[in-house]
Amino acid sequence: MPLDRHARRFLEMLAAAGTARGRYEAVEERRESLADLADLVDPPGTVPVGGVRDHLLAVHDGLISLRIYSPLGKPARLLPGMLFFHGGGWVAGSLETHDGLCRRLCNETGCRMIAVDYRLAPLHPFPYGLADGWAALNHVFRNPRIFGIDPARLGVAGDGAGGTLAAVLCRMARDAAKDNPDAPRIAFQLLLCPILDVHGESAARRELAEGYFLDSETLRRDLELYVPPDIELSDVRLSPLRAEEFAGLPTAFIHTAQFDPFSDEGEAYAQRLGGFGVEVHGRAHAGMIHYFYCMPRMIPYALQAVQIIGKEIRYAMDLPVKDRRDHRRIRPELIRA
């Protein structure tokens, strides 16, 4: 399928304005660019939800914020929970840049969303963000009533670099549970256009290296700031697709975009999980680009995509769906365009 016309117009606007993303030097430039884009295509605070509150969590060498979203209506006191990690190459992004997405996911999935404001490179390089995520997961799992969630139905989610963190946390939780019965359990993982092999050179990486919003030079610069020199890019904490086995990982919902440089690794990850008996759901969204799900004012299909995700999660978490016609089992495989 060709590039979605709204996505094409967005890319043309970037090119005409001279703001197409390539290599940058100052990390502030990367952060400001993403924040400005979010303000344009998905302004924070504009999607009504049942409630929003912030929670401070003490972590190693500091504090991080957790933002808790409750869905519209009168939900049950304890809901399925979803720990969310924003994208931005581990150097950019914030609670604000992904506020709209978290609000829509909250309403559509019926889960109580808990967005993690993990610390970013270069001030906090790898593995700070991952350690913050592990601390947040343990804290939420052990204090479910504070967050209004059912610990037996707690999932992790993330987009882009946040998807990397979510996928790695699933492996960490699985391994920890082997020796510790009190280790956190993860019920599902939701990965949106995830980066799963920073060391890889897939066909999509080569063919979509420039001109499709997230250029290869941007990722290369992100990694320079995020990964210390003594850490190999093939480390499974950076490239979970490079692991040798995937047994016992939680049910996965993996959503890729046809014109995203990371699309091949998302689909490969789905196939690897499925090959080890892990239940996999999801979709390859035709005509879409990276970050499309956060751009409803520019790419209207973003709203439909989140509705699709919401139906999948609602079914898996045994929650009522908005349309009874959708109360059917989603195919347990990655749906290709």
URJO-V204103 format. One record per run of one state. SS is the DSSP state (alpha for helix, beta for strand, coil for the rest). FROM is the first residue (numbers start at 1). LEN is the number of residues. Records with the same first field share a line. If there is no record, write none. Layout:
SS: FROM-LEN, FROM-LEN
This chain:
coil: 1-4, 18-9, 42-9, 60-2, 71-8, 86-13, 110-2, 117-11, 143-1, 148-1, 160-1, 180-8, 193-10, 208-8, 227-13, 243-8, 258-5, 276-4, 286-6, 295-6, 317-7, 327-8, 336-2
alpha: 5-13, 27-15, 99-11, 128-15, 144-4, 161-19, 203-5, 216-11, 240-3, 263-13, 292-3, 301-16, 324-3
beta: 51-9, 62-9, 79-7, 112-5, 149-11, 188-5, 251-7, 280-6, 335-1
